Amino acid sequence: MKFPSSPAITRLSTAAVLLLAAVAQPLLSTAWANEQSGDITRSWSMAEFGEPLYDESMTHWPYANPEAPAGGNIVLGAFGSFDSLNSYILKGEFPRSLGLASDTLMVGSGDELASAYGLLASSVEYPADKSWILFTLRPEARFDNGQPITAADIEFSFRTIREHGRPFLKSFYSEVDSVELVDDHQIRFNFNTTNTMKPLMKVAGLSPLSVDYWKDKDISKTYLTPGPSSGAYYISNIDAGRSLTYTRVEDYWGKDLAMNKGLNNFDSIRYDYYRDLEVMLEAFKAGEIDFRAENSSKRWATAYQIEEVDNGEIVLDTPPDNTPGAIQGYFFNLRREPFGDHRVRQAINLLYDFETIKRTILYNQYERINSYFPNSDYGSSGAPTAEEIAVLEPFRERLAPEVVSQEFRAPVTDGSGRNRREMRQALGLFNEAGWQLQEGKLMKDGQQMRMELLLVQPDGQRTAAPFIQNLKKAGIDATIRIVDSAQYQVRVDDFDFDLISVRLNFFPPPGPELRSYYGSAAADERGSANMAGIKDPVVDALVEQIVAAESLEKLQVTTRALDRVLLWNHYVIPQFYNAEHRIAYWNRFGQPDTLPRYISFTATGFPTGWWLDPALDGKLDLDR
């Protein structure tokens, strides 16, 4: 299971999903079964479905080197800016790396998607009906200022989310009915659900907020003075909007735990912020940044043909990306006309010529997305199965016939750039919706159709340009607007856009987060993750079936059914994905022999378990 990247909710898996997030199995392992008392399970680990991969004999993660040397400083690049360290509230722009300074009750492995192992918590207890969970905190756990971490600090963190949290954070804990402080080191969460592990896994991702520190301060406001750290690093230096430095806690309480051995190997990690991606690339090439995960096919194909790569000072690599993917695409704002009409949305989809973009701009490095859950066992493929049809049958009268009869495939062109067939089909759909092409303009009631694509990264303009050109050919007054990260966040929170480019991670197995992404209740809530403004009773019903699923098989079938409903409603123009990471780094690092199955760089911007190799570092002339 993955969680949004945040001190409040850190992903249980070290393999990813900022904001997020950063940011989980009813069968029990042998260790669990042996420790059951009546109908209460007591364990150091848990999983949402099946069994955890590792037992208490584990001395360290297989993808970590417990003998790795500690020391050295690294510099990473971050895009955008920040004006607050408060990741809980909607106001302000916070750094996505804050999880470095926060430990969680439990933590996941990089080899699993849905498991949790005790970190702040030494053990958990829960009944057979999963109606509550009790965490026992390690008495040695403490903040970097020496204050013990107590159950009250966990409770305060949860209460902060419940009272002041961003809508998405609040939605993560909607199943929590109440919280009880049993004593200083035990906290119990009671749920309004039964027979599902998902809510238990979610609260296992909570981090503490120091009650003592915040007793005379307002947690509902933005701030730039860091509170006490519960993690392996603390924030040691802040240059607002420009850089953020984390320094390792010398006497970090959890350094000898099995799940920490071989990790947290650097003395300090500094993030330098850039508002221009090309400037950030040049900073890397000049040796001012140590590592980068490349997100541009053009840069990957052309920008690294430099001497430092040829002589081995900079290393390029493409490790596999096995992590279940995210829906990435242009999201319509259904709150605005004419995007509430599915025929208009379908027509605009036809004008996105992916095959030409792939050939001419993406250097053939990407494949088209045809699912809201790509690269996973939760996305639909082929024609609907009998099991999926059975899930959809009660809603048949509300569904288009193709939802229960056909495979969904995004429009496919011949890649020549002359998509006349798709243009004719699009104009036919526009006509059905009342829009007519008059003197080169698509008109209805005397008004030309207008559409603005809102972007925050200039890179997006390059891949969007052919799409915008096709929209104009169809008579639409289509434009692109690029704004800075702070303005972009405000406009998205206020739903002040026509079309935006969005990547929505889900947290395998999918669950309550789908309510915030696609649920009607979130559609008009400022700052919610339902950016499209979807209000569909069928979608709501399927999401609730997913949340309540008591078996992995039922959850998968229902998620695939939901996938088909979302796809055939054309809420999104699906874009593309890559099954490999593209990384570049200065050759000064040691690496474990084994890679985690689910590699991610989204939380910290750096690989798990690497360290500074003095011999390699000595060969470089990096002036820091």
N, C-alpha and C positions, 0 to 999 in steps of 0.2 A: 504494500500500500504506500502511496506517495502523498505527501502533504505540501501545502503551500509553503514556500520558503519564508520563514518569519520566526523571530524569537518566540512568538506566541504559539505558532504551529509549525514545527519543523518536521520535514518528511521522515517517516520512520525508516525509509530506505536511504542508504548513502548513494544509491543510484537514482538519478532523477527520472524532475516534473518539473518570486518574488512576487514575484511577490510572491516563486513561490516558490516550490514549496513544497517555495517550499513551501521544496515543502514539499501481517494482518491475517485463522482456519478452523465444523463442530467436532472432528475427531481429535483425540488427544495423543500426544507422544507417550512413550513408555514412562518417561520421567513424570509426566503429568499424572498418568493413571496411578502410579505408585504413591502419589502424594495427595490423592483425593481423600476427603473426609466427608462421608455422607454424599451429598450432592454438590459439595464445594470443591472446586479445582484450585489447587495452589501450585504455582510454578514461577520460574524465573523468565519464562518466555511464553508467547502465545502466537497463534496464527489464525487468520480468518477462515480459511478452508484447508483441510489436510493437516499436516504437521510441520513444525519448524524444522529447518534443515539441520540446525546445529543443536547439540545438547550441552550440558554444563561442563563436559570435559574439554570443550574448546578453549584453547589458550590464547588464540588470536585469530582474526579473520584470515582466510587463505590468501587473500589479495593484499595483505599487509606484511611487512618485514619487521618483526619485533627487535631485530638487531640494527635497524636503520639508525644512522647517526643523527643526532639532533643539533640544530644550529643553522645559522645563515638567515639572510633576509631576501625576500622576493618582492617584486613589484608586478602588479596585474593592472590591466586596463578595464575601465568600466565606462559604458556609454551613458550620456545624459548628465544628470546632476542630482543633488539631494539637498533638502532644507530642513530635514527632521530626522531624528533617530527613533521616532515613535511609529512602529510598524502596525500598531493595533488599530489606529483611528483612520478615518477616511481622509482627513485633511493632511496636506503635506506630501512630500516626495521623499521616501526613505531608501537607504541603500539595501540592495538585495543580499548583501553578504552578512547581515546582522546575526544570522544563525551561528556564526563562528563564536559568538560570545554567549551562547545559550545552550545548555544541555536540556534534554527532554526526559520525561519519566521513563520512556523506553526508546530504543533505537533499532532500526532495521539493518539487515545485511544487504550488501551490494549484489548478492547472488539470488535474492528473493524479491518478489513484488509485494508480498502480503504477510510479513512476519514482524515480530517485535521482541526485543531482548532487553532485560532490565538495565537501565543506566542510572538515573537518579533513584529509581525504584529497585530495591533488591528482590522484590517478589510481588506477585499479584494474586488475588483470590476473586473468584466469581462463581455464581451458582449455575446449575444446569440450564436454567431458563434465560441466562444472560441478562437478567434484569438489573444487575448492579455489578460494580467492580471495585475492589479495595486495593489500593497501592500502599505498600510499606516502603518508606524512603530509607535510604542508607544513612545511618547516623553520622557518617563521616563527610557527607556531602555538604559543601559550603560555597558561599559566594567568594569572589576574589578578595573581598575586604575582611574575610575571616568569619563573617556571620553564618551560622548554620542555615542550611536550606530546610525549611519546615513545610508541613502540610498547609499551613496558612499562606505561604508564598505561592503555592500551586493554586489554592482557592482564590487568592487575590487576582492571579493571572486570568483564571476562568471568569471571575466576576467582571474584570475589565473588558473582556471580550463581550460578555453578555450585555453590559451596560453601554459601552462606548465603541465597540468594535466595528470595523468595516462590515458591510452586509455579507460579504462572502465568508468572512471569519465567523460571523454569527451563525450562518447557515450550516457551518461545519458541525455545530454542537446543538442542533435543534432537538435531538433526541434526549438530551440531558434534562431530567426532571428536577433534580435537586442534588446538592453537594453536602456531605457531612464531614466535619473534622472529628475523627475518632480520638486522636491524640496528636502530639507534636509531629509524629512521623507516620501517621496513617490518615489517608483521605479516601472517602468512598463517594462514588458517583452513582446515582440512581437514574434509571432510564425509563422513558415512557414507551419503550419497545421491549419485546422479548424474543428469544430464540434467534437472534442475529448478533454476530460478533462485530459488525461494522462500528457501532457506536463505541464499543469498548476499545477498538483499535484507534479511534479518533482521539479520545481523551488521553490515550497513551502518548500522544504527540505533544502534550502540553509542556511548556517551560515555566519556570517560576519567575515571579516579579517580587522583589524584596519589599515586604510590608513595612519593615523598619525604615527603609530609604524613602518610600513613597508616602509615609504617613502625614507629612506636612507639605506635599506637592500635589499638583493636579495632573493625573495621568491622562486626562481627556484632551490635553493640549499638545501641540508640537513642542519639541525640545531638542537641544543640541549638546546637552551635558549628559554623558552616558551614566546610567545606573550601574549597580554592581553586576559583574558578570558571573554566570553560573557555569560557563564553559571553559574550554582549554585556552581561550584567548580573551583579552579585554581590549577595549578601545583606548589606545594610548595617545592618539593625536588626531585632531579634526581640523581640517581646513574646509569650511562649509562650501559645499558644491564643487570642490576641487580634488580633495584627497581625504582618505580615511585609513588610518593605520591601526592594525591589530597586533598586539604583543602577547607572546605566550605567557600564561600565568606560571611563574616559577614553581610554586608549590601546588599546582592544580590537583585537586582532591582525587580525580578519577584517572590519573595517568597510568596506573597499574592494572586497571580493569581490562579484561580480555578484549572487549570491543574497542579499546583505545590504543592498545599496544601497536606500535608501528605507524600510528597516525600522529597528526599534529607535530610535524617534525621541524618546522621552521621557527626561528626566534621571532620573526615579525613578518607580516603580510601587509603590504600597502596597496591600496587601490587608488590609482590616479584616474580622474574623470575627464572624459573628452566629449565634446559636443559634435565633433566631426569624425566620422569613421575612418576617413582617409588619413587624417592627421594621426589618429590612434595607430593605424597600420604603420605609418612612417616612424612613429615613436618606437614601435616594436622592432622594426628593422634597424633602428639606430641603437638598439640595446637598452632602451629606457623601460621596456616592458619585457618580462621573461617568458610569458606563455600567452597564447591566444587560440580560441576556438573560432575558426573562420566560418562566417555565415554567408559569404558571397562567392558564387561560382566563378564570377569574373576575376575576383582577386585571387582565388585559389588557382585558377588557370594561368594567370598572367603576372601577378604581382610578386611572386616568390622566385622568379628567375634571376637570382642575385648571387653574388660571390659567396656570401656567408652560407647559403644553402649548398652550393657546390663543394665547399671545403669542409662541410660537416659542422660548422659552428652553429648553424640553425638546422633543426631536424623537422621534417614534415612527415606526418603519419596519418593513417586513416583507419583507426580501430572501429570495429563493428558497433552499430547502435542497435541493441536488442530491446531497448526500452519501448514499451507500447507508446505509439505516437499520439500526437495531438491533431485535432482538426485545425488546419491552417487555411485561411481563406479570406475573401472579402465578405464581410458581414453587412447585410442590409439593415437599415434602421426601419423596422416595420411601423414605427410610430409616425413616420412621415409618408405622405403620398408622393409618388404612386406606388411605393414599395409594399404596401399592404395587399396588393393584387398579385397572386401567385403567377399569373400569366406574364406580368411585367418582369417579375424576378426570373422566371424561366427564360424569357426572351433575352434578358441581359446576360444570363449564363451562357447562352449560345454565342454571344459576342466575345467571350474570353477564349482566344485561340491558343491553348496551351502548347500544342505541338509546334507551332511556329516560335513561341517564346522559348521553349526548350531547345530548339535547334539553333536559334540565332542569339540568344541571350544567356541561357543557362548552361551552355557548353555540354549539353546532354548529361548533366550530373544528377538530374532529379526525375522522379516519377510522379504521375498525377495521383492525388488523393481521391479516393472514392468511398470514404467512410468518415464518420465522426470519431471512430476509434481505430485508426490505421495501425498496422504492424502489431496487431494484438488478436487475442481470441474472442474479442467482444464485438468486432466489426462484422457487418454483413458482407457476403460475397455470393455471386451466382444468384440463381432464382431462389425465392423463399422456400425454406424447408417446411415439411409438414408441421414440425414443432413450432416454427415461427408463425405459420399461418394460424395455428390454434391459439396462439397468444393474441393475434390481431383480429381474430374472428368476431369477438364481441363489439369491435369498433368498425366493422366492415362498411356500414352505411355512411360513416363519416370520413372514409378514406377514398382516395382516388383508386380506381381499379388496378393500376399498375403496382401499387404498394404491395399487394398480396399476390401478384402474378408475374412480375418481371424483375430482372436484375437491374440495379441502378448503375449506370455508367455516365460519368460526366461527358459532355459532348466531345467528340473526337473529330478533328479536322485532318486534312491531308498534309498539313505542315508547310504548304507552299506560301502561306500568307494571303491567299486569295480565297477567303472563306465565303464564297457567294452562296453556297447551299445553306449554311447556317444563317447568313444574313436574311435570306428569303424566309426561312422558318421563323426567325425573330420578328420580322416585320409582320408576318401573319398573326403571331401571338399579340403583338402590339395592337394590331387592328381589332382583334377580338376584344381587347380591353378598352377600345374606344380611341386609340391613338392613331393618327393618320400622318403619313409623310407628305408634307406640303412645302414645295419649293425648298427641299433639302432640310426641312425642320420637322421633327416629330411633334405634332400638335394635338391638343385636346382642349376644348372650351376656350380657344384663343390663346392658350399658353403653351410654350415649348417645354418639353421635358428637360429638366435640369438635374445634374448630379455632381456632387463634389466628393472626391476621394480624399479623406483625411489621413495624413501620414506623419510619423514622428521621425523615421529614419530616412534620410535622403536616398539610400540604396533602393528603397521601394519604388522610387519614381522610375527607375530604369526598367524594371520588369512590368510596371503598370502602363508604361507609355504605349505599347501596342494595343492594349485593351482600351485605353482612352481614345486612341485613334479609331478603333472599330466602333465605339459608341458614337463618336462624332459622325462617322459615315452613315450611321443609322438615324441621324438627325437629332441626336441628344446633345445638349449643351453640357459637355462633360469637362471637368477641370480637376486638377490635383492641387491640394494645399498642404504644405509642410510646415509644421509648427514645432516649437521646442517642447521638451519632455514635460515641463510643468503645465504649459497650456494644453498640451494633448491630454494629460490626465484629467484636467478639469473638464474639458469638452466631452471626453468619454464618460466621466462620472455623471455629467448633466445630459447625456444622450444627445449632444449637439453635433450631429454629423448625419450625412446621408449614407456613406459607405466607409468602412474602416478595414484595415488589414489586421486580423486577429489570429493568435495562436492560443487555443484553449487546451491545456493539459487536463487529462483526467487522472484519477488516482486509483490504479488497479487494486482490487476489482472496483468498478464504478459504483457509486453510492449516493449519499445525500448531496454531494457537491453538484449533482445533476439538477437538483432543484434550483440552485442559484444560477446555473448556466441556461436552463431551458424552461423553468417553471413559471407559470402565470403569476404567482404571488411575487416573484422578483422582478417582473417586467417593468414596473413603474417605480421601483425603489432606487433612489439615487445611489450610484456607485455600485450597483449589483453587477454580477457577471453575466446577466441576461442582457447583453448589449444589443442583441437583435430585437428584443421586445417580443419574444414568442409568447403567445397566449393560446394554447391549444389544449383542450380537455383531454384529448387522447394522449398527448405527450405527458401531461400531468399524471394520468392514470398509470402509464407505463413506467414512469420514474418511480412512483410509489411501489409498484410491483418489484422493481429492481432493488429498492431499499429494503423491502421486506423479504426478499428471496432467502430461503433457508438452505439452498444447495448451490454450489458453483455452477452446475449444469443449468439450473433454472435461471440463474442470474445471467449467464451467457446468452441463452436463447432470448430472454426478454430484452437484453441490451441490443441484440441484433435486430429485433423487431423495432425497437425505438429508433435505431440507426436508419432503418428503411423509411419510417415516418418522417424523420427530420430531413433526410436526403430528398425525398420526393416532394417536399414542400418548398424546396429551393430557397431556404433561408440564407444560404451561404453559397458563394462561388468558390468551390474547392480549388486550392492551389496545388502545392507539390511538397514532397518530402525526400529525404536522402537516408538510406539505410546505413550510412557510414558517418562517423564524426570526421571532421577535418581539423587537425591541430597542428600548430607550429610552435616550437619552443627553442630557446637557446640551450645548447647542449651542456648543461651544468647540473643535471639531475640524475639521481639514481632512481630506479623503478623496481617494484616487486616483480618476481618472476611470473606471477599469476594475475591476470586481469579479473576484476569483478565482471559478472555476466552482464549487469546493467550499469554501464558506464554513463556518468552524467557530469556535466560541468556547470550546471545551471545554478547551483546553490552558492558555491564559492568561486567559480570560474577557474578551478584548478583540479587536476586529477587526485583521486584518493591515494594516500600512502606514498607519494613521492617524497624524496629528500634531496638535500644539496650534497652533491658528491665533490669533496674538496679537490680530488685529482682532476676531474673534468673542469671544475670551475677555475682551477689554476691555469688552464690552457687559454682561457678567454681574457680579454682586456675590456671588461665592462666597468665603466666609471660610474659608480653610484654615490 
